[in-house]
Amino acid sequence: MRIEEGVKLDFKDVLIRPKRSTLVSRKDVDISREFKFRWSGRTFRGVPVIAANMDGVGTMAMARAFLKDGNGLTVAVHKHYPLQELLDFYNRKTVLASWYSIGMTESDEKKFESFMKKKPGLIDKICLDVANGYSEAFVDFVKRVRERHPGLTIMAGNVVTGEMVEQLILAGVDVVKVGIGPGSVCTTRKMTGIGYPQLSAVIECADAAHGLGGLICADGGCTVPGDIAKAFGGGADFVMLGGMFAGHDQSEEKVVEKDGKKYVVFYGMSSDTAMKRHKGGVAEYRASEGKTVKIHYRGDVADTLQDILGGLRSACTYVGAKKLKELSKRTTFIRVSQQLNTVFGGE
């Protein structure tokens, strides 16, 4: 047993200090990024915000909405669609806005390989997603996918420490997904005591990844547009959002009405709701590590996208960053007290 004494921070623990700026308007800020991925050699151009591969968020409808928006955001399409639906969905247009998601089960891998045989060369991005990215079996899985598909851009995780980021990048990952337990419908920290404050995880993992020419995706913990700015300010290359994209028309979930108000069910992918829906129930050897909540129905996702992108542009103007790429270089975090956390929307 050992104790680390250093301070570790979540998004709610800091604010970004404003700086002098020569920018005249938010419209002058470029919030798109361009990356060349280390292993695939492919190039990404667009706003590096990704809808999480969750029921109600990582949907085909969400990907179509992002294509219509035209800002280059992408969706990690959840892994529970049947093979035929995936074959019908993917074409040269929809693939631009989508990451094909799989877990590391035999059935996930088999479905993916079947897809690749039926539509060879179409998919360019894949998300390898497990709750615990620290297992040797996961590293071996990453290596196998990289060997079989050298031209794919691979995003994989989740992890929260620099040494594991480095191992995954050296195993063939282009973008490492960072975050254990910060999501609004994730209960891993409560059920297991495992986790890492998300802002510190982003800062430390970005440092490790960038030293090897890799990238990271901050996954979880963002509840308002300011959190997204903090993630990018901390060094994240991509930011993945779950709850902020839930409850919209594109969720593909039923809208229910109660007391004159409309709601949509949203749940974590390790919740009993998800496991009952996709696996017939919670296996006897494990516990649920997610919760199910009702959130207010929010209509079309277009308004939410405007809020998110507008907030990000505004954050850049406050620190004088003409491009999103400059935000981390111009970010100074100020630690705030718990009292101020309450004022500024923290828990």
C-alpha positions in Angstrom: 0.0 0.0 0.0 1.1 3.5 -0.8 -0.4 7.0 -0.8 0.2 9.7 -3.4 0.2 13.1 -1.7 0.1 15.2 -4.8 -3.1 17.3 -5.6 -5.3 15.7 -8.3 -8.1 17.8 -9.8 -11.5 17.4 -11.5 -13.0 20.0 -13.8 -15.1 21.4 -11.0 -11.9 22.2 -9.0 -10.5 24.9 -11.5 -11.4 27.9 -13.6 -9.4 29.2 -16.6 -7.8 32.6 -16.0 -8.6 35.2 -18.7 -5.8 36.9 -20.7 -5.5 39.8 -23.0 -6.8 39.1 -26.5 -6.6 40.7 -29.9 -9.7 38.8 -31.1 -12.6 41.0 -32.1 -15.3 38.4 -32.2 -16.0 34.7 -31.4 -16.6 34.1 -35.1 -12.9 34.7 -35.6 -12.0 31.6 -33.6 -11.2 28.4 -35.5 -12.3 25.4 -33.3 -11.4 22.7 -35.8 -8.2 20.7 -35.6 -6.1 18.7 -38.1 -4.3 15.6 -36.9 -2.2 13.0 -38.7 -2.5 9.8 -36.8 0.8 8.0 -35.8 -0.1 4.5 -36.9 -2.7 4.7 -39.6 -1.1 7.7 -41.3 -4.6 9.0 -42.0 -5.7 12.7 -41.4 -8.5 14.1 -39.3 -10.0 17.5 -40.0 -12.9 18.9 -38.0 -14.1 19.8 -34.5 -12.6 17.1 -32.3 -15.7 16.4 -30.3 -17.1 12.8 -30.3 -20.5 11.5 -29.2 -19.9 8.6 -26.8 -20.5 5.0 -27.9 -23.6 4.6 -25.6 -27.2 3.8 -26.1 -29.1 7.0 -26.7 -25.9 8.9 -27.7 -23.7 7.0 -30.2 -26.5 6.4 -32.6 -26.8 6.4 -36.4 -29.3 9.2 -36.2 -26.7 11.3 -34.2 -24.1 10.6 -36.9 -26.5 11.8 -39.6 -27.2 15.0 -37.6 -23.5 15.7 -37.2 -23.0 15.3 -41.0 -25.8 17.8 -41.5 -24.2 20.2 -39.0 -21.0 20.2 -41.2 -18.5 21.1 -38.4 -16.7 17.7 -38.6 -17.8 16.3 -35.3 -17.9 12.5 -35.1 -19.9 9.8 -33.3 -18.6 6.5 -31.8 -21.5 4.4 -33.0 -22.4 2.0 -30.2 -21.6 -1.7 -30.7 -25.1 -3.2 -30.3 -26.4 -2.5 -33.7 -27.0 -5.8 -35.7 -24.5 -6.4 -38.6 -27.1 -5.8 -41.3 -28.0 -2.4 -39.9 -24.3 -1.5 -39.8 -23.9 -2.6 -43.4 -26.9 -0.6 -44.4 -25.7 2.5 -42.5 -22.1 2.8 -43.6 -21.2 4.5 -46.9 -18.6 6.9 -48.1 -20.5 9.8 -46.5 -21.5 8.4 -43.1 -18.1 6.9 -42.4 -16.7 10.5 -42.2 -18.8 11.1 -39.1 -18.4 7.7 -37.5 -16.1 5.5 -35.4 -17.0 1.8 -35.6 -17.1 0.6 -32.0 -16.4 -2.9 -30.6 -15.6 -4.5 -27.3 -13.1 -7.4 -27.0 -15.6 -10.3 -26.9 -15.4 -13.0 -29.5 -18.8 -12.0 -30.9 -17.8 -8.3 -31.2 -14.6 -9.3 -33.1 -16.4 -11.8 -35.3 -19.1 -9.2 -36.3 -16.4 -6.7 -37.1 -14.4 -9.1 -39.3 -17.6 -10.0 -41.1 -18.3 -6.4 -41.7 -14.8 -5.8 -43.1 -15.2 -8.7 -45.5 -18.5 -7.4 -46.8 -17.3 -3.8 -47.1 -13.5 -4.0 -47.3 -11.7 -0.7 -47.2 -14.7 1.4 -46.2 -14.1 1.8 -42.4 -11.3 4.1 -41.5 -11.8 4.7 -37.7 -12.5 2.2 -35.0 -13.1 2.5 -31.2 -11.9 -0.4 -29.1 -13.8 0.1 -25.9 -13.5 -1.7 -22.5 -14.2 -0.5 -19.0 -10.7 -1.6 -17.8 -7.9 -0.9 -20.3 -5.2 -2.2 -17.9 -5.5 -5.9 -18.7 -2.8 -7.7 -20.8 -5.6 -9.3 -22.7 -6.7 -5.9 -23.9 -3.2 -4.9 -25.0 -3.0 -8.2 -26.9 -6.3 -7.5 -28.5 -5.1 -4.0 -29.6 -2.0 -5.6 -31.2 -4.1 -8.1 -33.0 -6.4 -5.5 -34.5 -3.4 -3.3 -35.5 -1.7 -6.3 -37.2 -4.9 -7.3 -39.1 -5.8 -3.8 -40.1 -2.8 -1.5 -40.4 -4.6 1.2 -42.2 -7.3 1.8 -39.5 -7.2 4.7 -37.1 -7.6 3.0 -33.7 -9.0 4.8 -30.6 -8.8 2.6 -27.5 -9.3 2.6 -23.7 -10.1 3.4 -21.1 -7.1 4.2 -18.9 -6.1 7.1 -16.7 -2.3 6.9 -16.2 0.7 7.9 -18.3 2.5 4.6 -18.3 -0.6 2.8 -19.7 -1.1 5.4 -22.3 2.4 4.8 -23.4 1.9 1.0 -23.6 -1.2 1.3 -25.7 0.4 3.8 -28.1 3.4 1.5 -28.5 0.9 -1.4 -29.1 -0.6 0.4 -32.0 -3.2 2.9 -30.7 -3.5 6.3 -32.4 -5.9 7.9 -29.8 -6.0 6.7 -26.2 -9.4 7.1 -24.4 -8.8 8.6 -20.9 -11.3 8.3 -18.0 -12.4 5.8 -15.4 -15.5 6.7 -13.4 -16.1 10.4 -14.3 -19.3 9.9 -16.3 -22.7 11.2 -15.0 -24.2 7.7 -15.2 -21.1 5.8 -14.2 -20.9 4.4 -10.7 -17.5 2.6 -11.0 -15.9 4.9 -8.4 -18.7 4.2 -5.9 -18.8 0.4 -6.6 -15.1 -0.2 -6.7 -13.2 2.7 -5.3 -11.3 2.9 -8.5 -10.7 6.1 -10.5 -8.7 9.2 -11.1 -9.8 12.9 -11.1 -10.4 13.6 -14.7 -8.6 16.9 -15.3 -5.4 15.5 -13.8 -5.8 12.3 -15.8 -6.1 14.4 -19.0 -3.0 16.6 -18.2 -0.8 13.6 -17.3 -2.0 11.3 -20.1 -1.7 14.0 -22.7 1.9 14.6 -21.6 2.7 10.9 -22.0 0.9 10.5 -25.3 2.3 13.6 -27.0 5.8 12.5 -26.2 5.3 9.4 -28.3 3.4 11.2 -31.2 0.1 9.8 -30.0 -3.2 11.5 -29.0 -5.7 11.3 -26.2 -9.5 11.6 -26.0 -10.9 12.9 -22.7 -13.9 10.6 -22.0 -16.4 11.6 -19.3 -16.9 14.2 -16.7 -18.0 17.1 -18.9 -21.4 18.5 -17.9 -21.3 22.0 -19.4 -19.4 23.6 -22.3 -16.9 25.1 -19.9 -15.7 21.6 -18.9 -15.0 20.9 -22.6 -12.8 24.0 -22.7 -11.0 22.8 -19.6 -10.4 19.4 -21.1 -8.9 21.0 -24.2 -7.0 23.5 -22.1 -5.5 20.5 -20.2 -4.1 19.0 -23.3 -6.9 16.7 -24.7 -6.9 16.3 -28.4 -10.4 14.9 -28.6 -13.3 15.2 -26.1 -16.0 12.5 -25.8 -19.4 13.4 -24.5 -22.2 11.2 -23.2 -24.8 13.0 -21.1 -24.5 16.3 -22.9 -25.7 14.6 -26.1 -28.4 12.5 -24.4 -32.1 13.2 -24.5 -32.4 14.5 -28.0 -34.5 13.4 -31.0 -31.4 11.5 -32.2 -31.2 9.4 -29.1 -33.4 6.6 -30.7 -35.0 6.2 -27.3 -38.7 6.5 -26.4 -39.9 9.9 -25.1 -42.1 9.5 -22.1 -44.4 12.1 -20.6 -45.1 12.6 -16.9 -46.9 15.5 -15.2 -46.9 17.4 -18.5 -43.1 17.1 -18.9 -41.3 15.0 -21.4 -38.3 12.8 -20.5 -35.9 10.3 -22.1 -34.2 7.4 -20.2 -30.4 7.6 -20.2 -28.2 4.9 -18.6 -24.6 3.8 -18.3 -23.4 0.9 -20.4 -22.4 -1.1 -17.3 -25.8 -0.5 -15.7 -28.4 -3.2 -15.1 -30.6 -1.5 -17.7 -27.9 -1.9 -20.4 -27.0 -5.5 -19.4 -30.7 -6.6 -19.3 -31.2 -5.0 -22.7 -28.2 -6.4 -24.4 -27.1 -9.5 -22.4 -30.3 -10.6 -20.7 -29.3 -9.5 -17.3 -26.4 -8.9 -14.9 -24.0 -11.8 -14.8 -23.7 -13.5 -11.4 -20.0 -12.7 -11.2 -20.4 -9.0 -11.5 -22.3 -5.9 -10.2 -23.8 -3.0 -12.0 -21.4 -0.1 -12.4 -23.9 2.3 -13.9 -27.2 4.0 -13.2 -30.4 4.8 -15.0 -31.9 8.3 -15.0 -34.7 10.2 -16.6 -33.5 13.4 -18.3 -35.6 16.1 -19.8 -36.3 15.7 -23.5 -34.2 18.3 -25.3 -35.5 18.3 -28.9 -33.1 18.3 -31.8 -29.4 18.2 -31.1 -28.7 21.2 -33.3 -29.3 23.7 -30.4 -27.1 21.8 -28.1 -24.3 21.7 -30.7 -24.6 25.5 -31.0 -24.3 25.9 -27.2 -21.2 23.6 -27.1 -19.4 25.1 -30.0 -20.3 28.6 -29.0 -19.1 28.1 -25.5 -15.8 26.7 -26.8 -15.3 29.7 -29.2 -16.0 32.0 -26.3 -13.5 30.3 -24.0 -10.9 30.8 -26.7 -11.6 34.5 -27.0 -11.2 34.9 -23.2 -7.6 33.7 -23.4 -6.7 35.0 -26.9 -6.6 31.7 -28.7 -7.3 32.2 -32.4 -7.3 28.5 -32.9 -8.4 25.6 -30.7 -4.8 24.3 -31.1 -3.6 27.3 -29.1 -5.9 26.9 -26.2 -3.7 24.5 -24.1 -0.8 26.9 -24.6 -2.8 29.8 -23.3 -4.5 28.1 -20.4 -3.7 28.9 -16.8 -5.9 27.0 -14.4 -6.9 28.6 -11.1 -7.8 26.3 -8.2 -11.1 27.3 -6.6 -12.6 26.5 -3.2 -15.6 24.2 -2.7 -17.7 27.2 -2.0 -16.9 28.6 -5.4 -17.6 25.2 -7.0 -21.2 25.5 -5.9 -21.5 29.0 -7.3 -20.0 27.9 -10.7 -22.1 24.8 -11.1 -20.1 22.1 -9.4 -21.5 19.4 -7.2 
